[in-house]
Amino acid sequence: MLTLPSFRVSRFTDTWYSGELSEENALYGGIERSMKDVGFDLGHMRFHVKVPDHADILRMGKVLPLANPEQEIRNALESPISSPSLKSIVMEKLTANPKAKAMIVISDNTRPVPYSGKEGILLPIVEAMEKAGLPTSQIYIIVATGTHRSMTEQELHDLLDRRVFEKGIRTIQHDCRNTKELMHIGRTEIGGEIYINQMYMEGDIRILTGLVESHFMVGASGGRKSICPGLLAEDSTHILHSGPILASPNARDLVLDGNPVHEEILAVAQMAGGDMIVNVTLDANYRSTGVFAGDLEEAHRKAVEKLRSYAAIPAKRTYDLVITHVGYVEMNHYQAAKGALVCMP
């Protein structure tokens, strides 16, 4: 259990400050006041914090997980949003080029995307491609690491469905610093010269997968982020994370319209192109609440609408002290900063 400093309330103000306190009770104006226990679920562990019984506890809304995620994934691939089915896309590409190569872009392990098990989205994509006539020897998986380090072999096996490896599908990890593996595709007003993973650009069939969750800069993850910054060069990524573009009040959680970061990365992703996205939304227990396949922009917006319906937490006031946790993103210090940033407003 993680023990945090206790607090005492001044009898003259409602300001909390560090002080000596029994674990069970706090002094409030000379009267003992009971404390309540709040548990934080980090996925791999829980820790508890005692807070005054008048403290507000803010939580994301309730949402039902998918009753049959396997069927929902198949349905999404067969009837995507504003897009032909995955089978139709593959068959059309094979008709034009029997040696067509498919690039399936996946997130690294800093995102809890369900890539294995009953809720796994990767194997159904591969199987749909096979049924459309595409040999597995022509399918590649690209890990969109962005500027993150490469994953180890063990991490890859922990992340992906073992049946994907049994099919002999090759996995490539993006390297944002290897200029030999990057391809110039143009420039944007904010990002300057844009360099993207060359293997992705040379693919005939390009599928983007990922998770749509609240994001402190681009509004929500998923969709266009698989390409930018997932497959982007390091220099271009630094510009997109720079002060001038992040200064906008719209560069924040669950905001797409008028968000300059979202608009810039969407422009880069559209410049690079892709045939279909396959994104999911999750609940607080990492269970799938929706599968959204289809057009890069339209399917992503549908996912964000779903996410906003339960992930947005209405706050009627501001607070002097906020205690929160960073859940899955405690993977590293950079990711963990998101926990503080989302509380600042």
Order of alpha helices (4+ residues) and beta strands (2+ residues): beta-beta-beta-beta-beta-alpha-alpha-beta-alpha-beta-alpha-alpha-beta-beta-beta-alpha-beta-beta-beta-alpha-alpha-alpha-beta-beta-alpha-alpha
